[in-house]
Amino acid sequence: MTRKTWMRALLAGLGALVLLAAAALGLGVLLAERKMQRTVNVQVPTVALRDDAASVERGKYLFSSRGCVDCHGSAGTGRTFVDEGGLVIAGPNITTGPGGVVSAYQPVDWVRAIRHGVNPQGRPLMIMPSEDYNRFTDGDLASLVAYVRQLPPASGQGAVVKLPLPVKALYGYGAIKDAAARIDHSLPPQQPVPEGVTPAHGAYVANMCIGCHGVGLAGGKIPGGPPDWPPASKLTPGEGSVMGRYPDAEAMIAMFRSGQRPDGTAVKVMPFESLKEMSETDLRALYLYLKALPGKG
């Protein structure tokens, strides 16, 4: 084969690869569009809503400390929380003001959205971290809704989800899943455990970590995060666990309050705007639970 013939063959091969890549990208985007419009059928038992002062106060704490404020803002009017590399994600307005998305919500719609990541029309909510909230007790879910429902009406926008084409294709092919696809919808609501500095209460608090650290809390790539986000830390004991940095609860609490590791370096990505609002009881219970987890190597 002459050099000219070899170059022609190489260029033809590269051209074929480009065409194949373009076709794969196009198919992935098409699959993504279809997946976003799919209907997710879930059985959703209604939870009795509340409006008493104690429930509203508990709901305010959950809203502030469980990540709601990071996506929806302190007033519930929505906010952009990711805007980099062509990836734009904004939580919607969840007040009853102009642009709000919950004005027509019935009690079952709140449960479907929070626990299952599905909107009233049965479509998946792309940016709702319901895998973290799926294990809310009925009491905590009702309290959270009680607080949100009494937020003053204000103007805001709906959800914004702009995915770069490669990310959209990965979603289409199943490499990235929405919350509705990551949840075991058949699980019954978690039963309440007494609030206190105990591993049992810590296990309940740790449900808020699932979305980033995984069901087993072993860490890894954060689903749907930008490419430059570092992987979520391993929280289980064993090689690579970050828990060795925290010899006692005080050290971990200081990290939650400051956003810094014991050596003074900043922890990236974690939603410290919310985490710093967690109560000492919740944090001490969480620490006990994480320290009691079985090692997984």
C-alpha positions in Angstrom: 0.0 0.0 0.0 1.4 3.4 -1.0 1.6 6.3 1.5 -1.1 8.1 -0.5 -3.4 5.1 -0.5 -2.8 4.6 3.2 -3.7 8.2 4.0 -6.9 7.9 2.0 -7.9 4.8 3.9 -7.1 6.5 7.2 -9.1 9.6 6.4 -12.0 7.4 5.2 -11.9 5.5 8.4 -11.8 8.6 10.5 -14.7 10.0 8.5 -16.7 6.9 9.2 -16.0 7.2 12.9 -17.1 10.8 12.9 -20.3 9.8 11.2 -20.9 7.0 13.6 -20.3 9.3 16.6 -22.6 11.9 15.2 -25.3 9.2 14.6 -24.8 7.9 18.1 -25.1 11.4 19.6 -28.2 12.1 17.6 -29.8 8.8 18.7 -28.9 9.5 22.3 -30.6 12.9 22.2 -33.7 11.4 20.6 -33.8 8.8 23.3 -33.4 11.5 25.9 -36.3 13.5 24.6 -38.5 10.4 24.7 -37.4 9.5 28.2 -38.2 13.0 29.5 -41.7 12.6 28.2 -42.3 9.1 29.5 -45.1 8.4 32.0 -44.0 7.1 35.4 -46.9 5.2 37.0 -46.5 5.0 40.7 -49.0 4.2 43.5 -49.0 7.2 45.7 -50.9 7.0 49.0 -52.1 10.4 50.1 -50.5 11.9 53.2 -52.8 14.2 55.3 -51.5 17.7 55.0 -51.0 19.9 58.1 -51.0 23.6 58.9 -50.4 23.8 62.6 -47.5 25.9 64.0 -45.4 23.0 65.1 -45.5 21.3 61.7 -44.7 24.6 59.9 -41.7 25.1 62.3 -40.5 21.6 61.6 -41.0 22.1 57.9 -39.0 25.3 58.0 -36.1 23.4 59.5 -36.3 20.7 56.9 -36.5 23.2 54.1 -33.4 25.0 55.4 -31.3 22.0 56.2 -32.2 19.3 53.6 -31.2 21.1 50.4 -34.5 22.7 49.4 -33.1 26.2 49.8 -30.1 25.4 47.5 -32.4 24.7 44.6 -35.5 26.9 45.3 -33.9 29.8 47.3 -34.8 30.9 50.8 -38.0 32.5 49.6 -39.0 29.5 47.4 -39.0 31.5 44.2 -36.4 29.4 42.5 -32.7 29.8 41.7 -30.0 28.8 39.3 -27.6 26.4 41.1 -25.6 25.1 38.1 -24.4 27.2 35.2 -21.2 25.9 33.7 -20.0 24.3 30.5 -23.3 24.7 28.8 -25.1 22.9 31.7 -27.8 25.1 33.3 -30.1 23.9 36.0 -32.5 26.0 38.0 -35.1 25.0 40.6 -38.6 26.4 40.0 -40.7 28.8 41.9 -42.7 26.7 44.5 -44.8 29.6 45.8 -48.3 30.3 44.6 -47.1 33.6 42.9 -46.7 34.2 39.2 -44.6 31.5 37.6 -45.1 29.2 40.5 -45.5 25.5 39.6 -47.5 24.3 42.7 -50.6 26.4 42.6 -52.8 23.6 41.5 -51.1 20.8 43.5 -53.4 18.4 45.3 -52.2 16.6 48.4 -51.2 13.5 46.3 -49.2 15.7 44.0 -46.9 16.9 46.8 -46.2 13.3 47.7 -45.6 12.2 44.1 -43.2 15.1 43.5 -41.2 14.9 46.8 -41.1 11.1 47.3 -41.1 9.9 43.7 -39.7 12.7 41.5 -42.8 12.7 39.3 -45.0 15.7 38.4 -48.8 15.7 38.5 -48.9 14.7 34.8 -46.8 11.6 35.5 -43.6 13.0 33.9 -40.2 12.6 35.6 -38.9 15.7 37.4 -35.5 16.1 36.0 -33.9 18.2 38.8 -35.8 16.9 41.9 -33.5 15.0 44.2 -36.3 12.7 45.4 -33.9 9.9 46.1 -32.9 11.9 49.2 -36.5 12.6 50.2 -38.1 9.2 49.4 -37.6 8.0 52.9 -39.2 11.0 54.7 -41.7 9.9 57.3 -45.3 11.0 56.7 -44.9 13.5 59.5 -41.8 15.1 58.0 -43.2 15.2 54.5 -46.4 16.8 55.8 -44.4 19.3 57.8 -42.2 20.3 54.8 -45.3 20.8 52.7 -46.9 22.8 55.5 -44.0 25.2 55.4 -43.8 25.5 51.6 -47.6 26.1 51.3 -47.4 29.1 53.6 -44.6 30.8 51.8 -45.6 34.3 50.6 -46.6 34.3 47.0 -43.9 35.8 44.8 -43.0 35.8 41.1 -40.4 33.4 39.7 -39.8 31.0 36.9 -40.4 27.4 36.3 -37.6 24.7 36.3 -34.8 25.2 33.8 -32.8 22.2 32.6 -30.4 22.8 29.7 -28.1 19.9 29.0 -25.1 19.9 26.6 -25.8 17.4 23.8 -23.3 14.8 25.1 -24.8 14.9 28.6 -28.3 14.6 27.1 -27.1 11.6 25.0 -25.7 10.0 28.1 -29.1 10.5 29.8 -30.8 9.0 26.8 -28.6 5.9 26.9 -29.1 5.4 30.6 -25.7 6.4 31.8 -27.3 9.2 33.7 -30.6 8.6 35.4 -33.3 11.0 36.7 -34.5 10.7 40.2 -37.6 8.7 39.3 -35.4 6.1 37.7 -33.2 5.8 40.8 -36.0 5.2 43.3 -37.5 2.0 44.5 -41.1 3.3 44.3 -42.5 0.2 46.0 -40.9 1.0 49.4 -43.4 1.9 52.1 -42.9 5.2 54.0 -40.3 5.0 56.7 -41.6 4.7 60.2 -40.6 7.4 62.7 -37.7 6.8 65.0 -37.2 8.8 68.2 -35.2 11.9 67.6 -31.9 11.8 69.5 -28.2 11.2 69.3 -28.5 7.6 68.3 -27.4 5.5 65.3 -31.0 4.8 64.4 -31.8 8.5 64.1 -28.5 9.0 62.3 -29.6 6.4 59.7 -32.7 8.4 59.1 -30.7 11.6 58.7 -28.3 9.9 56.3 -31.0 9.4 53.8 -30.3 13.0 52.7 -26.8 11.8 51.5 -28.0 9.2 49.1 -28.3 11.4 46.0 -24.6 12.2 45.9 -22.9 9.4 47.9 -25.1 6.6 46.7 -27.5 4.2 48.4 -24.5 2.4 50.1 -22.8 5.8 50.9 -19.7 4.4 49.1 -19.2 7.6 47.0 -18.3 7.9 43.4 -19.3 10.1 40.4 -22.2 12.4 41.3 -25.1 11.5 39.0 -25.8 14.3 36.6 -23.1 16.6 37.9 -20.8 18.7 35.6 -17.7 16.9 34.4 -15.4 18.9 36.7 -17.2 18.1 39.9 -15.1 15.8 42.1 -16.6 12.4 43.0 -18.6 12.1 46.2 -16.5 10.9 49.1 -16.6 7.4 50.4 -18.4 7.5 53.8 -18.2 3.8 54.6 -15.2 2.5 56.6 -12.3 1.0 54.8 -9.6 2.1 52.3 -10.4 5.5 50.8 -13.0 6.5 53.4 -13.0 10.2 54.5 -14.3 9.4 57.9 -10.8 8.9 59.2 -10.3 12.6 59.0 -12.9 13.1 61.7 -11.9 11.5 65.0 -14.9 12.8 66.8 -18.3 14.4 66.1 -16.9 17.9 66.8 -14.5 17.6 63.9 -17.3 16.6 61.5 -19.7 19.3 62.8 -17.0 21.9 62.3 -16.7 20.8 58.6 -20.5 21.1 58.1 -20.5 24.6 59.6 -17.4 25.9 57.8 -17.2 23.9 54.6 -13.6 23.1 55.4 -11.7 19.9 56.2 -9.7 19.7 59.5 -6.6 20.7 57.5 -8.3 23.9 56.3 -8.8 22.9 52.7 -12.3 23.6 51.2 -14.7 20.8 50.5 -16.2 21.3 47.0 -19.7 20.8 45.7 -21.4 19.9 49.1 -24.5 22.2 49.7 -23.1 23.9 52.8 -25.8 26.7 52.6 -28.2 24.0 53.8 -25.8 21.7 55.7 -24.7 24.4 58.1 -28.3 24.7 59.3 -28.4 21.1 60.5 -29.1 20.7 64.2 -26.4 19.4 66.5 -28.6 16.5 67.3 -28.9 15.5 63.7 -25.2 15.9 63.1 -24.1 13.9 66.2 -26.6 11.1 65.3 -25.3 11.1 61.7 -21.7 10.8 62.9 -22.6 7.8 65.2 -24.3 6.1 62.3 -21.5 6.7 59.8 -18.9 5.4 62.3 -21.0 2.3 62.9 -21.3 1.4 59.2 -19.7 -1.9 58.2 -16.5 -1.6 56.2 -16.6 -2.5 52.5 -12.9 -2.4 51.7 
